[in-house]
Amino acid sequence: MSAEFGGRTGRQGKLSRWLRGRRPEPAAVDEGDREALLLAAAGAGLPLAPAAHPSGYGCSCDRVGCPTPARHPVSFAWQTQSTTDRAQIERWARHQPQANFITATGMTHDVLDVPLEAGREALERLSEDGVEVGPVAESDDGRMLVFTLTRGTPEDEDEWWPCELDCHPETMDEHPGLRWHCRGSYVLVPPARLPGDDNRSVHWVRGPEHPLPDPLSLLEYLTDACARHVGENPEQAAAAAWPSRR
């Protein structure tokens, strides 16, 4: 269900080959594999809800000029609808065979969403330093999704840690560097299809069977890589800067 980076022995060699683009193209996912992958994600604690799917180059929602085709939930109640219940996910998957699925962030997990090349650079450094990485997905639209533990939802809102990296669906274009999906946000969960005629997808490169890490153990690596990636644009680089408590 996932492409392994390998154990500690030989990990750098396998990761380096992957980073050089030698990883084979992901195979098409049949219905049985799709359901198994969705159930594996739910079993790892990622709450899921049905999402739109591609319709040619557009979106199944039929909204004229849909800003996020095939990338948004079907229901406006997606936050309360999201679940890890196996029976419910099986029903959704079987009754909506073309649907993508989103996972709601900020409940059990967050997602650090970075440009693909920056993510690959960061993962290489993390591997070299022996830092454990959890589930990782790639999107063929040029993004990498790094799944982590959530920062949580403390009862005392004064203890909440807001920062400019927070990303909500309506603000994604404002974060060309690192996007931190936490409360009130979501991402597509693999396997998911993207619009177009070239079989673009969102797919695991490290599956949900890997434990979720603390986001702070990865953040410096990712922000440094993003700052270099968008360094030609100072405004974009600022969006990838280390967050500060307020």
N, C-alpha and C positions, 0 to 999 in steps of 0.2 A: 504494500500500500504506500510505500514511500521509497525514495532513493536515499540510501544510507550514505553518510559521510565516512562510515567505517568506524572501527574501534580505535583505541588510542594508537595501536600499532598500525602504521601505514595510513593514518588518517590524513596527514598532510598531503601524501601523494594522491589519494583519491580525490580530496577536495581540490587540489591544484588542477587535476585533469578536468574536473567538473567546471572550475572557474575558467578554463581555457576553451570552454564550449564544446567539449567532447561528449557531454552527457547526451544520450539518445533522445530524440523527440518523444514526448509522452504519447503513448498509444491511445487510441480512442477508447473511451470508457463505455462498456456495455451496461445495460440496466442493472444486472446483478452486482457488478462492481460499483456502480454508482450508489446503490442502496447500501452496500457494505461500507463504503467510504463515509457516507453520511452518518451511519450508525456508529462507526468508529469515532468520528468527531464528537458526536453526542455522548458516547461512552467516556470520552476524555473530559467531559464537562463543558463542552461548547454548546450553548443554547442556540437552536436553529429555528428558522422560519422560512417559508417559501418566498422566492423572489421571482422577478420577471425573467424572461429568457429571450434570446435573440430571435428576431424575425427579419431575416436577410441582414441588411445593414442597420436595421432599426430595432425597435423594442416591442415586445408582445403587449405592452400596455396601451398601444395605439395612441399615446399622447403625442400630439404634434410637437416636434422639437424636444422630445424627452432628453433632459440634460445628462442622464446617466443610464443609457439604454442597457437593459439586461443586468443592471447592477443594483437595483433597488428592490425593497420588499414589495410584495403584492398588497399587503394590508397596511393601513395607517396605524393599526394597533400592533405593529410588529414587536414592540418592546414587551408587551404583556403576552403576546402570542408565542414568543420564542421559548423553546422548551428542549429538554434533553430526553423527554419521554420516548422510549423506543417505539411503542405502538403507534403513537401519533406521527412520528417521523416516517414510519413504514407506510401509514395511510397516505400521508402527503406525497411521498415518493412514488407510490403506485398509482394514485389518482391524478397526479400532475407529472407525468413522465418527462416533460420537457423543461420543467421548472428548474432554475438555479435555486440555491439556498444562501441566505445570509446567516452570519452568526452575530448576535448582539454582544457588543463589547461593554466592559465596565461592570459586568455581573460576576463572572468568575475569571475572566481573562481580559487583557488588553492586546492591542496589535500595534506594533511599530512598523509603519508603512513607509518604505524608502525607495528611491530610484534603484532600478535593478543593478546597475554597475556599482553604485555606492554600496549596496547591500552585499554584493559579492566580495568587494574589497574588505568590508568589515568582517565578513565571515572568515575570510582568509586570516585576518589578524587574530580573530577570536580563537581559531583553531591553533594557530602558532602559539598563543598564550595559554592554551589549555582551558579556556573558559567554556563551560557547558552551554549549549544552545538547545532550545526546545523545538517545537514544530515550526517549519518554515515553508511558505508557499510562494510560488512565482506566478505572476500574471503576465500574459503575453502582450499586454499593453505597456510593459516596461517598468513594472513595480515589483517589489519583493515585500512580502508580509511576514513579519517575525512575531510569533505568538508568545506572550509572556503572562505571568500572573498579573492580576489587576492591582491597581493602587488602592482599591477598595472604596467603600462609600461610608466614611465615618459618620456617626450620629451627630457629632459636633462639626457643623459646616466650617467653622473657623479653622479646623484642622485639615480641611481639604486643600489640596495642592494644585491650584489652577496654574496654567502656564501657557505660553504662546504656542506650544506644540500641540495642545489639545485640538483634535480634529473631529468635526461633526460633518454629516453628509453634505450640508449646505455650504461648508467652508473649505471643502477639499482643494479647490483651485487656489486657495490662498496659501497653501502649504506645499510648494513644489519640491521642497527638500524632505525633511522628516515629518510625517503626520503621526500623531499619537492618538489612536482611536481608543477612547475610554467611555465614560458614561454618555449615553445618548447617541452613540455612533454604532456603526456596523461595517463589516466587510463581507465580500463573497467568500464562501467556504468551498474548497475543492470537493468534488469536481464541479466546475462551472464553465459554461461556454460564453464567449464574447462575440459581439456582432462582427459580421464579415464573412467572406467566403473562403478563408484560409484556416479554418479549424482552430482559431485562437481559443485559449482556455486559461483557467486558473487551476493550477495543479500543485500537489505536494512535492517538495524535494526532501523534506523530513516530515514524516507523518505525525498524526496526533498521539501516537503511542509514546512519544518522547515527553518527559515531564516539563511543565511550564517553568521557566526560570524567572528570577527576580528581574524586572525590567531595568533596574539601575545597574545590574552587572553588565548589560549590553549597551546602555545608552551612550556612554562616552565613545565607544567604538563606532556606533552608527552615526552620531552627530559629527564626529571628526570626518568620517568618510563623506557624509552629505555636504559638509562645508567645503571639502575639496571638490566635490562633484559640481556644486553650484557656485563655486568661488568666483566665476567670471561675472556673476551678478550679485552685487553686495546685498541687495534686498533679499534675494533668495538665501544667501548665506546666513543672514540674520535669522531667518526662519528656522535654520538648522542649528542655532546656537544652544549651548547648555542652558536648561531652564533654571530659573531662580525662584525661591519661595517668596510669596508675598503675604 
